Amino acid sequence: MQRIATNLFGAWFQIGRQFPKDTLDAIAARVSDGERTHRGELRVAVESRLPFAAVSDGVTARDRAAELFAHLRVWDTEDNCGVLLYVLLAEHRIEIVADRGIAAKVAADEWNAITSHMRDEFAKGHFREAVLTGVDEVGALLARHFPSDGSPRTNELPDQPLLL
């Protein structure tokens, strides 16, 4: 019942205030800047809430992140190193889903450290800083494990965050 109430009545309706255009543009710029230092692809998705049917069916934030990872084709990158940074505002959940190429090289505690840093910023009401922190830290991991070789590359996924 708590999850249903949270998703129905939580502050999800404020997504436009929490992520105005200038914040979305700053996140996109940070994703783009980071992708110059590595061969990975980062996609950011922020969802205000889950639908009632999904919550009542037991869909978790992790399940939803995995669904979006597939739907947004984050898995379909040349080097198998796509990463989805997913935020579910209503439930205060942050999930990182990584493709097999990067998941094999990055330990779970490294991903957990990123989500912890983001949660700290969200708890202070710093929505912009929370996501920028996540983007920077994911980018640093990708730069360490999949560094750029300096050659031009195609941007395989949009840099602009997706608001759902």
Beta strands, then each sheet from edge to edge (+ up, - down):
strand 1: 41-47
strand 2: 82-88
strand 3: 93-98
strand 4: 162-163
sheet 1: 3+ 2- 1- 4-
end
